[in-house]
Amino acid sequence: RVPQVQPRVEELSELYRELSQQPGLSTACLGPDLTTQYGGKYCSLYTGRRMGRTGWGVGCLPGGDAVGVFTLLPAEWSQRDLARAENIKFCRQYLIFHDGASIVYSGPAGTCSEIKDELLSRESPSGMLKAVLRKVPGKEKEKEKQFLEVWDQNRKVKSIDLTALDKHGSVYDDDQFGCLAWSHSETHLLYVAEKKRPKAESFFQSKVPELSTSDEDTGHPKKEDAPIKVGSPHPGSAGGWLCGCGADQAVPQGEQFVHHDDWGETLSARSVPVLCVLDIEGNSISVLEGIPEHLSPGQAFWSPEDTGVVFVGWWHDPFRLGLRHCTNRRSALFYVDLTGGRCELLSEDSRAVWSPRLSPDGCRIIYLENSVLGPHQQCSRLCMYDWYTKHTSTVLEAVPRQARGAFPGIYCGSLPGMCWAADSRRILLDTAQRSQQDVFVVDTATGTTTSLTADSPQGSWSVLTINRDLLVARFSTPSCPPTLKVAVLPAAGREAQTQWICLQDAPPVPGISWGIRTLQPPPEQEHLQYRGLDFDAILMRPSEGPTAQKPPLVVMPHGGPHSVFTAGWMLYPAVLCRVGFAVLLVNYRGSLGFGQDSVASLPGKVGTQDVHDVQFCVERVLQEETLDASRVALVGGSHGGFLACHLIGQFPDTYHACVVRNPVVNIASMVGTTDIPDWCLTETGLPYKPDALPDPAQWTEMLNKSPIRYVDRVRAPVLLMLGEDDRRVPPKQGLEYYRALKARGVPTRLLWYPGNNHALAGVEAEADGFMNMALWLLKHLQC
């Protein structure tokens, strides 16, 4: 008899509720050090303010006369609240005592407290002040407001209503453009906002005559509206802050329906970013002038000595392409001089750059660099600009092939906000290393790399911050939710001796076992140009329960396609495993973490190489593992959905159920509607030019590589989940597949999620999606 796994809906929802409440670790920062003689007990009193010096802490420390350092670590966590249908953020604080070489004591201090309506926050360089960008719901019919607050150690000292000042649009709080940077003098704050756009009126708008003022009578602008030109001192500020705030423009008529180009998926409210400065002492806000009009600025920070601003500028001519998860958009590093008003190019203008980070001594800027266009995610170069010599060097090149035990290359969305060691020579980063993620220290002078997690448990490691060589990281595995780790970075040359201490543990989830296996494609499936590439898969399976002996298998290829599953905590696979399914997470050729050759091998071969890798992996696992080959299903989103739809069409006898989320179904019909049309051509193996239209042969090639081509062969029941606001893979893709399946009598169901984009990450949509997915699998696999 086949083991059954048929939990009731109530049991399934309770299991999801339990595991979805595992918090995720978002950010951490380190407060200033306090030196103390440790011996006996040290007791410290705090008052409860979030991300400041708050909470009670008592540490029993070993006796002796050595001098120790006491540091407070506030960490920000996030958690799904199913009752409120939202993600909530909360803060927990920790005490760390160390002697500069090792951690003597560490532990939590006080209870958690929820963070409400905070969009951005940043502590000042001294740690004595903190800036907070907060959203405040409007009263009655008023729109939501944004306030910029400044706190000291005891109270809120400033609260600026940015909406009321009306100097710009909404402040950017995303991780693509957004920033909140203190000047080194701690007198000014730098941030990015949407440029103020005049309110457009109808051609037939009734106008009310305005009363004149003495200023208007004399033809002079009002003082508060007078533009401050680059090169002139800012009123009320110390020194000459060369900022400008344009005067109100004339109200245009008949332009209320004009389209404004934006930056695509999750950035639809980002069109024309501007750099803004708050003068804390003068309570005034200005918009920086001097940025070339063909650039969109972001990721900005103050230059050494506060003489200007360094930023990343993205070209947006002739139009903006989707920027989220696309590290191949033309961009460069720039400097705006606030004393002369000039904008200076610091890096090559034919590359894609991001994540600039200034060294503690103010001498060097490290940043990541990719080639323009091509695959959206690649193996990146690490570059460095010397502020005083004006010399740019490449610290680390892209790695063609990942060799076991060697540095795999850099595959990360961004560098940590604080990544420099105290010596201003070494930096810390995390990167995918095949199917796990590890932390490395890089010597920028020699280009040598050392793993700080090579001797640690296998899993997924991420750097949260480093300050004064105290290192904070996040760690998780497929069976263990995120935990908080700390370490003291050893001196140069001894980094391999790093000792990690667990500051906040999370007990492993029972009933889940997992492992990583490596597969070599058969000779007939080798890439002619990139021979010898292998790939990985992570297999999770239930270790207890009625199906532990021979569970059904759920196959999950990742999206991207240039992405990767690392051996970290993932909610859906963990709950499915607890329900009784084995889960196979496939990192087919083209995934990140295996070298640039692996990335380059896939464009032009989507729909064949990636499909055959997944199928080969499934067949091998079914041969070598005790799994139920008669009950195999597919689950995938985006390009993972593309592969799932291909597999149920190309190998209809293998799969008996399928669930896809915002799948790519027809590349030919997607190219004219997506925010990333270059993806459609690049992954098909065709050149992309903004001013070129595909010819008939190219349309045919895109169609032939699409899963819609195999729809006549599909027999497995298909559940589709579509986000109404998806800009990346517009929902018409899923509707096209749904109608094709319905017309052919294939059992299918469509779930439509308003207010959700490509990720379907809304708490309500995510929870509903899991329940429908699990019930669909249980029903059609006859579990």
N, C-alpha and C positions, 0 to 999 in steps of 0.2 A: 504494500500500500504506500502511495506517495504521501510523505508528511504534509500536513496542512498548516497554513498560516493565515487564518481568517479572523483577525481581531475585529471586534465590534467597532462601530464608528466612534463610540465613546472612549474605548480603550486607545484607539489610534490617535484621537485628538488629544487625549491626556498625555500620551507619550510625546507627541509633538510639542505640547505646551511645556513639558518638563525640560526637554533638551533645548528648546528655543530660548529658554530663560538663562542659558549659560551666557554670561556677559563676554563681550569682546573688548579687548584692550586697544584704545585709540591713540592716546598721546601721554607723554610724561614730561615733566620738567624738573630741574634740580634747583633748589633755593641756594642762597649763599651759605658758605661754611661758617660754623661757629666752633672755635677751638676750645677744648676743655681738657682738664686732667681726668682721665677715666680711671675709676676705681670705686667700688661700691655701687651706689645707685645714682642715676642722673634722672631728674624729673623735670619735665618742661610743660608749661601751661600754654595752651592756644585757645583761640576764641571762636573757632568754627567757620571762618570765612573760606570759601572754596578757593583752591589753588593758591592760597597764601600760606602763612605759617600757622596752621590751624590744627585743633584736636589735642587730646591728652596723649602723652607718651612717657612711659617709664621703662628704662632699660637697665637691666642688671648686668653690669660690665665687670670683667676680670680686674682684680686688684693690680697695683703697680703705679709707677710714677710717669709712664709714657704719656705723651700728649696725643690725644685723638681728635678727630674732626667729626662734628655732628652736622648732618645734612638732612633736610626735609625733602622728601620726594612726593609731590602730588601727582597722581595718575588719573587720567580720565578714561572711564569705561562706558560702553554703550550696551543697551539691553532692549530686547523686544518687549513691549507691553501690549499683550493681545487684547486686554480689556479696553485700553485707550486707542488701540490700533495705531501705535506710533513707536518709533525708536526713542528711548529716553537716554539721556546722558547723566552720569553721576561721577562724583569725585571720591576717591579714597586716598588717604595720605599715609606715608610710611616714614619711619625713622631709620637712618643709616649712620652707623658709627664706623669710621675707618681710620687707619693710621697712615694712609698714603700708599701702602703696599698691599694691604688686604682688608677685608671687611670684618670687623670685630663683632658687630651686632647689627641686625636688621629685623624689622617687623612692622606690622600695621600700627597706625596710631589713630584711634577713634573710629567712629562709624562712618558709613557712606552718607553722602548728601546729594540730592538731585541738582543738576545744573539746568536752569530753565532759560530758554530763549537766548542762549549765548551762541553767536555765530562765529566769532573769532576772539582769541585772547592771546596776549603776549606779555611776558614779564620784561622789564627794562634790563639793560646790561648789568646794573648793580644788584638787581633783584629786589630793590626797595619800592618799585612802582609796578603797577600792572595795568595794561590797557585792555578794555573789553568792548567789542562791538556787540550790541544787543538789539534784538527786535522786540517791539512793544506793540501789541494789538491796538488798533485805532478804536476810538470810542464811536459807537453807533455806526454811521456810514463813512467814517474816516478810514483812510487806507492805513495799512500797517506802517509803523514808523521804525526808524533806525536811530539808535543813540550810541555815541562813542563816549565811553566812561574811562576815567583814570582813578585808580585806587592806590592809596598808600597802605602802610601796614595796619592802619587803624580804621580807615573810613574811605568812603568815596569822596574824592576831592574835586572831580569834574564830571559833568554830565551834559554832553552837547547833543542837542536835537538836530541831527543831520538832515532829516526830512524837512524840518521847518526852515532851516537855512537855505535850502533849495539851491545850493551851489553846483550840485551834480545829481545824477540819478542814484539808483541803489548801489550800495557798496558790494563789491564782489567778495564772497566768502568761500568760493570754490578753491580747489588746489591746483587749478590750471593757471589762472591769472592772479588770484588773490594773494594778499600779503597784509601784514600789520607790523611795521618795522619802526623801532625806536631809533632816533638819532643818537649818536654816541654821547652827546651832551644831555640826553634825556629831556630835551625841551620841545621836541617836535615828533610827530607821528606821521608815517608815510603809509598810504593805502591806495587801493585801486577801486574805482567806481565807474559806473556808466556815465558817459558824457551827457550833460543836460541837453535835452532836446526841446526846442520851443513847442508849446502846445499848438497843434495845427487847428485851424478853424475851417468851417464850411464856407463856400463862396457866398452863402446866404445867411451867415451868422449876423445876428443883430448886435450892434455895438453901442455901448453906453459911453457918452462923452465923459472924459476925465477932467477933473479940476486941475488947473495948472498950479505950479509951485514957483517960488522965486528962482529955484535952480533952472527949471524948464524955461522960465521967461528969459533968462539970460543966455539960454542955449548951452549951459554946462550940464554934464551928467551929475546925478546925485552922488554923494560921497560913497555910499555903500555899494553903488553899482559901478564905480569907476574901475576900469581894467587896470591890473597891475602888470606891467610889461616885464618880460625877462630882462634882467640887467638893472632893475630898480629895486631898492630895498623894500621889504615887506613892512607895512606899518605895524608898529607895536612889537616887532621882533628884534632880537639882539643880533646885530650883524646884517648882512644883506642876503636874505633868503630869496632867491630868484625864482619866485613862483608867480603865476598869473591866474587871474580869475576873470574870464571874459564877461563883458557886460551883457545884459539881457538882449536877445536878438528880437527883431521885429517878428510878430506873429504871422506865419505864412498862411495863406488862404488856399483851401482846396487840396491840402496835403495830408488829411487825416488818414487816408488809406494807402499811402505810399509804403511800399515794402522796404524794410531795412534788413539787410543781410546780417546773419548771425553765425555763431560758431558751432551750430549743430547740436547733436545729442547731448543732453543735460546742460548745454550752454546756450539755450535758445533765447535767454534774456541778456546775452552778452553780444554786443554789437560793436560799440565804439568805446573801449576802455580808456580812462584817463588816470594819470597819477595825481594824487591829492595829498596835501600836507595840512595837518592840524598844528597850529602854533598854540601850545598848551598854555603858555603864560598870557598870550594876547587873546585867547579865545576866538581865533579867527581861522578860517579854512580857505585855502587857495588851491587852484588847479595849475599844475606845472605846464608851462608853455615850452615850445622848442622841440616837441616830439614830432618827427616827420609824419605827415598825414597818411602815408601808405603803410604805417606800422600800427599794430595793436600792442601796447605795452603791458607787462605784467611781471610777477615774480621779482619785485623791486626791493632794493635795500640801499641804505646810505653808504656812500663811499667813505674811505678813511678821512679823518678830519672833518667830516660833514661838509665837504666842499661841493658835493653833488649827489646824484642818484644813479645807481647802476640798475639796469633792467634788461629783461628779455623782450625783444620786439619781434612779433610775427608779421610777415608780409600778408596782406589780405587782398592784393590785386591778382587777377581780375575779379575774383570773388572768394569768399571764405569757404573752406572745406571743413568738415567736421574735425574737431581737435581732440576730443576725449579719446584717450588710449591710442592716439596717433602721434608718435614721437618722430615723425618724418616730415613735418611741415617746415617750410623754409623760415628760418628765424636766426637771430644773431644776438650777441651781447652788446649793449650800448651803454654809454655814459653821458649824462646831461650835466654840464658844468653850470652850477648856480651862480657863479661869479661872472661868467662871460656869455652864458646863454647858448653855447654851441652843443650839438649832439655828436658824439664821437663813436665810431664803430670800433669795438674791442676784439671781435672775433671775425672769422671768415663770413662773408655774406652769401655763400652758396651752400651752406649746411643747415642742419636743424639742431638747435641747442636748447638746453633747459637745465633747471636745477643749479643755478650759480650759488656758491657758498663762499663767504669771505673768511679768511683765516683769522684766528684770534689776534695776531700781531698786525693785521691790516695790510699785509704785504702781497697776498696771493688770493686769487679767485679760482676755485675749482668748479668745473661744470661738465655735463654730459653732452655728447655730440653724436649725431647720426647722419647718414646720407639723406638727401631730400628725395621724397617719393619712394617707390619700392615698397617692400613690406612695412606695414604700420609699426610693428615692433621688431627690433633687430638687436644684434649684439652691439652694444654702444662703446664708443671711445670715451676715455676720461682725459679731459684737457685741463690745462692750468694757464692762467694769465698772471704775469708778474706786474703788480701795480706800478712799480717804480722803474723797472727796466723796459716795460711795455712789450716784453717777449712772451709769446705763446708757445707752449710745448704740449706734446701728447704724452701723458703719463702712462696710459695703458691703451693698446690697440685692441681692435676686435679680435676674438679668438676663433680661428677657422674650425678647429675640432676640439672638443672637450676630451682631455685625457684624464683618466681616473687619478685622483689625488692631486691634480694640478688645478690652478685657478681656471674656472670655467668661462670667464668673460662676464661682462656686466649686462644684466637683463633686469632692469628695474624701472618703475614709473618715475621715480625721483630719488634723489639722495636725502638722507635724514636732514631735517631742518638744522640741527646741530650735529655736525659730522667730523669736525676737526679735533684732533688731540691737542693737549695743552702746548705741545712743542711746535705747533703751527707747521708741522712737516708731515705728519701721518693723518690719514682720514679713515673713517669707519663706514662701511656700507654692507648691505645684505644683497644677495643675488641668488637666483635659481641655479642649482647645481644638479643637473639632471632632474630627478623627481623629488628633490628636497631643497630647502633654502637654508643658506649658511651665512655667517657673518665673517667678513674679512677686514683686515687692516692693510692699508696700502701706504707704502712709503713713497711720497710724491717726488722725492729727490732721486731715488734709484729705480722706481717702478716695481719693486718687489712686493709680493702679496703673501699674507699669512692668514690661515684660517684660525679663527678664535673658537670654532665649534667643532673642529675635526674629531676631538676625543669626547664630545658630548653626545647625548642621546640623539638618535636619528629622528628628524622631524622637520619643522619649519621654524626658522629663527628670523627675527626682524629687529633691526636697531630702532629704538625709539628716540634716544638722545645720548649725547656724551657731553660732559661739562667737567672741566678740571680733572680729566681722565677717569671720572666715575661714569661707568657705562651702564645703560639701561636697555633691556631687550625684552621682546615677547617671544614665547615659545609655545608651540602646540603640536599635536599629532592627530591623525585621523580618529583616535579614540580618546584624546585628552584635550579639553577646551583650553583656551589661552591662559598661560601663566606668566608672571612677572619675574624677570631675572635681573640681577645686578652683578657687576664685577668691577674691579679696579684694573685699568689697562696697564700692563707691565711696561717697563722701560723698553726702548727700541732694541730689537734682537731677542727679547724674551717673551714675545707676545703669545707664543704657543703654550706658555705656562698659565694662561688666563684661567682663573678659578671662578666659576659661576655660582652664585648663591640665589636660591629661590626665595623671593620676597612675598609673593602671593601665589599659593599653590591652588590647583584645581584637581580634584580626584578624577582618575580615569573613568570613563563610562564603561560599566561592565558589559560583557557579552559581545565585545568587538575585538577581533584579531585582524592584523593587517601585515602586508609585506610588499616589497618592491621587486619586480622581476624585469629582466632585460631580455629583449627579443631582437634577433637578426632576421631581416626579411629574406625570403627565399631568393635564390640567384635570379630567377626570372622577373623579380620585382625590384631589382637593384636599379638605382638611378645611374644612367650612363656617365654623367658628368661627376656625380658625387657618390662614388662607390664606397662601400664599407660602413655606411651609416647604420647605427642601431637605434632603438628607441625603448621606452620603458612603459610599464603599467603598474598601477597600485591596485592590489586586490584586497578588499575588505570582505570579511565574512563573519557571520554570527558564530560565536564560540559556545553558545548555550541555547537551549530551547529545542522545540520539536523539529526544526529544519536544520539544525547544526550539522547533521551528517551529510545531507544532500540538498542544499538550498537551491532555490531558483536564482537565476543570474540577471542582474540589471547592468547593462553596458552603458557607460557614460563617456563619450568623447568630448573634449573641451572645445570651447569656441575660439574665435580669433581670426584665422587659425593659428596665428603666431602668439600663443599663450602657453600655459603649462599648469598642470595639476602638481602642486607640491604637497608633501606629506604633512599637511596641517589639518586643523579642525574645519570641517565642512558640514553644515547642518543637514542638508538633504541626505547625503550618503550615510551619515551617522544614524539618522532615524530609520532609514530604509533597512540598514543592517540590524537595528534593534527589532524591527518588525519581522525579520527573518530572511531577508534577501542578501545574497552576496552581491557586491558592487565592484565593477571593474572600471577603473578610471584610466583611460588610455592616452598616453603622451606620444602620439604618432610622429613620424618624421615631419619636421616643420615646426615642432614645439621649441620653446625657448629653453635655454640651459644646456643644450647639447652642442653648441658651437654655431657660428654663422653659416657654415656649409649646410647644416640641417635646415636652418631658416630658408636659405636660398634654394634648397632642393624642391620646395613645394610649389611656388608660383608656376603656373602652366600645367600642373599635374593635380590640381584639386579635382575631386570626383573620381580619381583613380588611385594615386599613390596613398592618400590619406585614408580612403575607403578600404583599400586592400590591407593597409597596416592594421586597421581596427579589426577587420574580418580575420586576418591571420592570427592576431592576438586572441580573439575569442575562440577560434578553433583550437589553438594551442592550450589555452587555459582549460577548456572543456575536456581535452585529452589528459591533462596532467593533474587536474584537481577533481575532487569528488563533488560535482555539481550536477544539477538536473538539466541535461541538455534539451529536454522537451519543454522547458519553461525558461526561455530566454527573451528578455525585453530590451528595448533601447530607450534612453532618456537623453535629450540634448537640447541646448539652446544656442541660437545664433548659428555660427558655423558648426557647432555640435549638432544642431537641428538639421543643418544641411547634410551632415554625414549620416544622421539617423534616417532621414528620408531616402538618401542614396542606398543605404544598407537594406532597408525593407523592400526596396525595388530591385536591387541587384542580387540579393540573397534572400528571397522570400521564404525559403524553407527553414532558415535559421531562427527567425524572430517571430514571436507570437503576440507581441503588443508593442506599442510605441507611444511616447509622450514627447512632444517638442514644444519649445518656448521660443517665440519669435524667430522661426527658422528662415534661412535663406533657401528659397525654393526655385526661383527662376532668375538667374543673374541677368539675363537679357532684359527682363521687365523691371528689375531693381535699379539698373544703372541710371535711369532718368528720374528716380524718386528719392534715392538715399542721400544722406549728407556726405557720403564718402564714395562718389562715383569712381574715383581712382582705384579703390579696392576691387571693384568688379573687373576692371581691365587688368590690373596687376596680377591678381590671383589666377586669372584666366591665362596669363602669359602674354598679354598684349601691352603695347606702350600706351601711356596716358598723357594726353596733352589737353589743357583746359579748353583750347579753341578748336579741338578736333571732334568730329562725330564718328561713331563706329560705322564701318562700311558693312555691306551685307555678309561678307565672309566672317567678320568679327562678331556680328550679331549671332550668326550660326554657331560660332565657336563657344560663345557664352551660353547659348541654349544647350549645346551638346554636353557641357560640363555640369549642367544643373540637374537636380534630382527629379524635376517635373518630367524629364525625358523617360523615366522608368515608372511613371504612375500607373500604367496599364498592368504592371506585374505585382502591384502591392496587394497583399491579402491581410496583413496584420491590422487589427483595429488601431486607430490613431486618435489621440487626444491632442488638440492644439490649444496653446495659451498665447494670447496676443495682447500686447500693450497698445492702447489706443494712441498714446503720444510718442510712439517709437519713431525716432527720426533716422535711426541707423538701418534697421531692416523694417521698413514701413509695413503696417499690418496687412496691407493689400497682398503682400507675399503669402501670408498664411491663408487669407481668404481664397486666393487663387488655388492653393492646394486643397483646401477644404471642399471647394466646389467640384474640383476634379475627382476627388475621392467619392463624394456623394453621388456624382453622376455615374460612377462605376460600381456603386453598391457596396463600397467598403465601409464597415462600421466606423463612424467618426463623430467626434464631438468638439465643439469650439467654445472656449472660454474667452471672454472679452473684458479687459480690465481698464476702465476709464481712469485717467489721471496717472497712469503708469507708463514709463518709457521702456527702453530696451531691456533694462535689467530686471524688470518686474520686481523691484526691491521694496515696494510699499509693504508694510507689515501685514496689512489685510490681504493683499494680493498674494504675497509669499505664503501665508498660512493656508489660504484657500487653495492655492496652486498645489501645495504639498498634499492636502487631503484628497483632492480630486486625482492627483497623480497616483497616490498610493492605492486608492480604491479602484482606479482603472487597472492598475497592474494586478491587484489581487483578483479582480473579476475575470480578466481575460487570460491570466495565467492559471486560472482555476486553482488558486491557492486556498 
